[in-house]
């Protein structure tokens, strides 16, 4: 799936906020789609963003001035720094490209001659009423890229359907690329919003989630199943984590002299045995799930206090005592289809 974005579709939302926008970004991050933005689109977006920002800042200044004159006690709103906002815009799109959420297509100088020819003749996307140089540059950048790379399954998201589409053929809110533009490239399907694109392609976009749900529903995530899954895939790692839990154990609850340990002594975990799981729950997020539960552990704990008033020859950390205790370790991890546990974390520890 190859998705090409026109400026008009992002004009009110340059930072891709909202469910339909983030859904497409998620599909791109997962490698199931590629999103393309012409450098012209980013430049135009930035220009529009700056215009809107200037207008909003002016309105805020007016509001500050008006409220200051009409209220006895008023602290003016802190205004965003315009240059910092523009820098943030630049950083946002740099990071989008860096982390492969989008692919930025640079325009080529040799496109200017055919664009000028079209402008003179008023050929699409130009018209008798409009001479949008940027629209032609965006279109030829996209159509040439599709042709050169022999791409299929291509979509153009634009609200500028007047210039890109044949409105006479509009039926059931389905837009068709103008015949003149089809001469350049006929691979594009047109959508005039992220919502209609999501709805029309929901089967493809939802496929990983549906497949994952079907897969996970076939598995009995019982306490034993999760325990075996952790033992086989995270055994050594979990054991190491348990040995590092002494700072979460209250020595006062284990030894009468626990306060001596708190004063500078320490606890040490000896032999351990994690022997089963309980209270397992599975939460499906999208194409993965979060599995949580309680790991039951038997551990041998030794306590050593700090002897701050010791005589010569006395031990600095005398042995206080030893206890066998039960530890409940609350955990969660993520799992994908046919995958193994990932991102295992311990959220809480209770001793009994």
N, C-alpha and C positions, 0 to 999 in steps of 0.2 A: 504494500500500500504506500503510494507516494502522494503526499499532501503538499500542495503549493498555496502559499498564503498571500493574499493581496492586502494592501494597506487598509482598505475600507473595512475589512472584517475585524481588524484589531484596533481601529481608531478609538472606540470608547473604552478599550480594555487592553492597554499596551503591556500589562504585566501578567496577562493570561490568568486572571482570577476567575474562579467559578468552576462548577463541577464539569461542565462540558469541555472546557478548555483543559483542565487538569487531566481529564480522562484521556484526551488525545496525546498529551505529553507523556502519560504513563505508558501508553502503547508504544510510543517512540522510544522511551527509555528501555523498554523490554525488547526492542529490536524488531517489532512486528510492523512498524511503519517508519517512514522517513518524512520529516517535515522540512520544507525548503522555504527560505525567505530570501528574496533578492536584496542586495545591498541598498537598492533604491527604496524598498519597503521600509527598511530600518531607518534610513535617513529621513524619509517622510514621516514616519511614526515619531521620531525624535523632534522634528520640527513642530508637529501638531501637539505633542506633549508639552513642548516649551510654550507654545501659544496658550494652551489651556492653563498651564501652571501660572503664567504671567497674569492671566485674567483672574484666576482664583486668589492669587496673592494680593492683587489690587482690591478685590472684594473684601478680603480679610482686613486689610489696612483700613478700608472705609468703615467696617464694622467696629474695629478697635477705636477709631476716632469718634464714631457716633456714640458708642457706649461710654467712653471716657467723659464725654460732654453731658451725658444724661444720667450717670450713676455716681453717687458719692464715693462708693468703694468699688473700685474695678481694677482688676489686674489684667492688662492686655494679653491677648492670646499670643503665644510665641509663634512667630512665623517661620516656616521652613526656609532654609537657605536655598535659593534657586540653583546656584552652581552645584551644590551638593546633591540636589535632586537630579540634575542632569548627569552628574557623574554616576549616580546610582543607576540611572537608566542605561548608561553605557556599560556599566559593570554587569547588569542583569543579562544583556544580550551577549556579552563576551562569555559569561559563564554558561549560558544556554548552548552556545556553540562549542565551548570547551568540553562540556560533559555530554556532547552528542544528543542533546535534546532537539537541536535544529541544525540544519546545514545552510550556511550563508552562501548564496551564489553571487559572485562578482559580475558586474556588467562589463561588456567588452566594447572598446572604442570603435571597432569595425561595425557595430550595430547602428551607429549614428547616421550613416549614409542611407541605409534602407528606411530608417525611421523618418528622416527628413523627406524622403520620397513619398512615404505614406501621408505625412502631414500635408504636403502640397496637394496631393490628389484626394485628401480626405477619406482615405481608406481606413477600415477598421484597425485598431480601436478608435481612430479619429472619426469625426463627423463634421457636418457643415457648421454645427453650433459649438463644437468643442475641439480643441487642439491639445490634448493631454499627452505631452511628450513622455512623461513618466509612465503612463499606462502602457504605451507602446514599448518602452524600454523593459518594463516588468514582463510584459507578455512575450517578447522575443527572447528574453533571458530564459524564461521558463520553457517555452516551446522548443527552442534550440537545444536546451539541456535534455529534454525528454527525447528528442530525435537522435541526438548524438549518443546517448546512453541506452537507446532502445528500451525505454521504460514502458511498462504496462501498468494498468490499475492506477491511473493518475486522477487526481481530484484538484480542482481549483476552487478555493473558498474566497468568495468576493461578494460584496454588496453592490458592486458597480455592474449590475446586470445589463444596464442600458447600453454600455459600450462593449461588453464581452459576449452578450447573449442575443439570440433572436427572439425578441419578446412576442412575436407573432406565433411562435411555436410553444409558448408557455402553456402548460396543461398540468392541472393538479399540483401546482406550485413546483413543477419540475422544470428546470432551466436547461436550455440546450445552447451549446457554443454556436456563435454566429458562423454562417457558412464561409464567410471570407476568412475567418480565423482558422477554420478547419483546413484550409489550404496549407497553412503553416504546420498544423499539428491537430490531428483528430482524436487524440488519446484522452482528452480531459472530460470528466463529468463535473458539472457545476453545482455548487451549493452556496446559498446566500447567508448561512449562519452555521455556527458550530453545533447548535441544537439539531437542525435538520440533518446535518452530516452524521451526527451521532445516531439519530433515530433511524436513518436509512441504512446505516452500516452496523447496527447493533449486534447482528448475528456474528459478524467477524470480530467486533470489538469485545463482545462478551464471551467469545469462544473459550479462552483460557480459564475464565471464572467458572463457566459451565462444566468444562471438562474436569476442573479441579474438584468442584462440588460432587460430581458423579463419582470421581475416584475416592474422595474421602468418605462418602456415604457407604461405600463398599467395605470400608475398614472398621473393625470394631476397636475403637480407641479405649480399650479397657485399661484398668490399672496395670495389669500384667503386661499388656502390649506396650504401654509407654515405658514401663520399667525396663523391659527387654530391649526396647529401641535405644534407650539411654545407655544401658550397659554395653551394648554392642558398638555404639558409635561415639559415646562421650565418657566412657568409663574412667580413663586416666585423668581426663580434664576435670570431671566432677570430683573425683577423689582429691585432686590437688586443691580444688576450691574449698572442700570441706576442711582440709588441713589449715586453710587460711582463715577459718571462721572464729578463731579464739577471741578476737576483739569484739565479737557480737555476743559472747557468753558472759553472763554476770557471775563473777566469782563468789559473791556473797550468797548466791542461791545454792552453791555447791559445797562451800567450806565455811566453817564457823570463823576461821581466820581470814575470810575472804577480803576483808578490808586491808589486811597486810599485803595481799597481792595487789590491790588497787593502789597502794602507796609506792609501788615500784617493782612489784614482782610480776609474775606472768603465769599464764596457763599454757599447757602443752597437750596436744592431742596425740594419744598413742595409737593403738589399734582401732580401726573403725570397720564397720560393716553397714553398708546401705542395702537394705534387704527387700523393700517393696515401696510401691507408690500408693497414694490414695487421693481421693477427691479430684480426679482428672476431669478437666473441662476443655472443650475444643471450640474456638471461635473462628469462623471463616471470615477473612478480611476481604480478599479479592481472589487472586490466583494462588493464595497461600493461606495458612491458618496459624493462629497462635494457640499453642497447647500449654495449659497450666496445670499445676497439681502440687502435691506434697510428697516429698521424699522422706522416708522414715529411716533414721540412722541410729545405730548403736555405737557409742564411742567411749573410749577409755581416756579420762581426763586426769592429768597430774597438775597439782598446784604448787607453785614456788613463790614464797614471799621474799620481800626485800628486807634484809637485816641491816638497818641503818645505824644501830648502836652495838654492833658486833665487837667482841674482843678479838685480839690477835689470834689467828688460827681458826676462828669461826667462819662458817660458810656465808658467802655474800647473799646467796639465794637458797635458804634452807627449804627442804621438801616439806610441804604442808600436809598433803594427803592425796589420795587417788580415789576417783569415783567412776563407776560405769553409768552412763546416762543415755537417755533417749533424746534425740534431737529431731525436731520436725523442720525440714527445710522447704520453704515455699519457692517454687521455681516457675519459669515459663521458657518456651523456646518457639521458634518458627519452623514451619515445614512446608515444602512445596510438593507438587505432584511427583511421585516416585522418588522423592528426596529423602534426605536424612536430617536429623535435628540441626538447626543452626541458631546462632545468637542466644545460646543458653545463658540464662541469668538467674541469680538468686535474689529474691525480693525481700525475704524475711527469714528469721531463725528463731525458733522457740525451743527451750530446753524443758525437759520434764523430770 
